[in-house]
Amino acid sequence: MSHAATFFTEAGEICRTLDAEAIDTMAVELADLRERGGRLFFLGVGGSAANCAHAVNDFRKLCGIETYAPTDNVSELTARTNDEGWDTVFSGWLGTSRLSERDAIFVLSVGGGNAEKNVSTNIIHAIDYAKLVGASVFGIVSRDGGYTAQHGDHVVIVPTVNADRVTPHAEGFQAVIWHCLVSNSVLQVQATKW
């Protein structure tokens, strides 16, 4: 079988095994966030950071939720990295944004963070900070979900069907899942143009 045929067979298997109920519950919880006037902060690194920028647009424009991503402000992100360290770039940003119990963070990550392996520690610190102030933690992750799955409130795990392609499938399905969310009538308040 060709690479493309194999890749899309794997994608089909992911579609068949995703937890649709968890995604529907996530839509309801995000609608509740909007109704209480809470803000949504998307957190991710690498390709997931790029996905965060797109998700911010969709949740703001289509769902009417005040939404931000710290990675959209490269000046502050790099200043915090330089002055305070990579580990706290997100938690420091959330502190300045006065994250509160009305708000939520939404982690997009392949592994979800792993304290023991020192991976995505900035996400781990952000989750800890969110929990400290009583904010909700959402996530779309893969592998075993890592720290995000262990400590999050509403987390969807993209099933791993091939360990060699966990990153492309995880980051690709982040987009599939958030588009499912923003097109859900429970959450969507403005139609797309096309």
Protein Blocks (a to p, Z undefined) as FASTA:
>chain_A
ZZklmmmmmmmmmmmmpcfklmmmmmmmmmmmmmnopacddddehjllmmmmmmmmmmmm
mnopacddfklmmmlmmmmmmmnojklmmmmmmmmnopafkbccddddfklpafklopak
lmmmmmmmmmmnopacddddehjopmmlmmmmbdcddddfbfklmmmmmmmmmmmmmmmm
mmpmklmmbdcfZZ
